[in-house]
Amino acid sequence: MRTADRPLPASITLDAGALATWPVRPVIAIEQRPVAPYVWDDGTVWDAAGAVWDAANAMPAFVDATCDFTGCDIEFDGPDDQLNFPAGHLTLTLDNRSGRWARYNVDGTPTDYGVGQQVWVWADEKAGPGAWWLFAGRIARWDERADDTIEIEAFDFLTDLAQPVGTFTPGAAAEQPGARLTAISALAAVVLLRTRYAAGTVALTRQATERAPLEEMQTVAGSDGGVLYGDADGTVVYADRTWRVGRSDQPAVPVVGTNVCAAPLVLHDPVLSTTDTALATTVVLENVAGLKATATKGTGPYVLAAQDQQWTTQPEGDTLAAALVAQTWQPRLGIDTADVYLMDPAQPAALGAVDWRRGDRIRVLHDSKTPTGVARVDIEALIVSLAHAFTPDGWVLTFGTGRALAYYTPAVWDSGAVWDAAGQVWGY
């Protein structure tokens, strides 16, 4: 668990036999419909004090479905060219030969489970207290198939914010992004929404909008140079323009190798890529009042343009444009995609990938071939996409990063630290 994570549900009993040989097992918790299975006398107490026939729903709020799952995929994709992250997505298949997962009332309504209920997934340490969030969201589709399986599709709570609410005018003039996002969230009136917003930097203009709350929130985030995304525990997070520094709640920066066997964790099927995605040598920003801010660094035809931004003054726009171009002007190496087999007995460090999240930093070692041998590339990058795929036979994490943010010079043994100080090592 991370410092500010959502608490796990208290009213759940884990299936003791589920994936019994795994040191860390996923828990697939499905919320039950909050209705009593039986009401004998329509709420009237029939046999004096202490009667239990009319008690409220005695079923737990969440049930563990891990014993019946046959496959689960969780996806947190990377951002688009405007740095807007999509909602997290889950697909789940359950064995329904028992009939447990598809029961209906005579009018066709589900009795226990279905659309609108929540599904939470976390990893549980079998021999200890460790728990790590993987997904929390709301069920959007529940299909009963002819082969006695149930297919479930769910999205995190960003999608609840994507529903239009009509014209609205959020917040107050000159407030900062964190306060504005809070005001928009309140107008959206999403039940169970959990948020964590950085304060932000710019003072925002105030105007009416017909956008859906999520679109307006993304505009606010872009006006400040930050990003809005759904975290693994279902919390909607705003990280300000310093988001590329990485998350403050990351326990440690993992070290991985593409082809460097000395690394604690060697990746499977890594694809290293240098692309023009999100590359910008010129940034042009225009706010709702028509003020335009432009910043250029380096050379090239790569332009990032954004309109209808909500910063107020010209200096704010100029500072934001300069900050963005400084972060985006240079093409650098990143991981397009790579796999980690979490249950790999030959790589104990692989199990630590269960706690990787969007916004975490990762150190990547790669030996690049040269005409005279190899040259070590030792960089840090930010994880921007994650996908968990697990079945009863195994668990694979596929991830991708943005472009390199920092690098380690081979001649510097300990990244600037004294080489023989306590706890220091010579490096890789």
Secondary structure, DSSP 4 states (H G I P E B T S, - for coil): --TTPPPPPSS----TTTTTT-SEEEEEEEEPPS--S--TTTT---SSTT--TTPPP-S-SEEE-GGGEEEEEEEE----TT-PPPPPEEEEEEE-TTSTT--B-TTS-BSS--TT-EEEEEEEETTSS-EEEEEEEEEEEEEE-TTSEEEEEEE-THHHHTS---SB--S-TT--HHHHHHHHHHHHT-TT--EEE---SSPBP---B-S-HHHHHHHHHHHHT-EEEE-TTS-EEEE-TTGGG--TT-----EEESS-TTSSEEPEEEEEE---TT--SEEEEEETT--EEEEE-SSSS-EEEEEEE-B-SHHHHHHHHHHHHHHHSS---EEEEEEEETT-TT-GGGGGGGG--TT-EEEEEEEEEETTEEEEEEEEEEEEEEEEEEETTEEEEEEEE-S--EE--TTSTTTTS-TTSTT-----
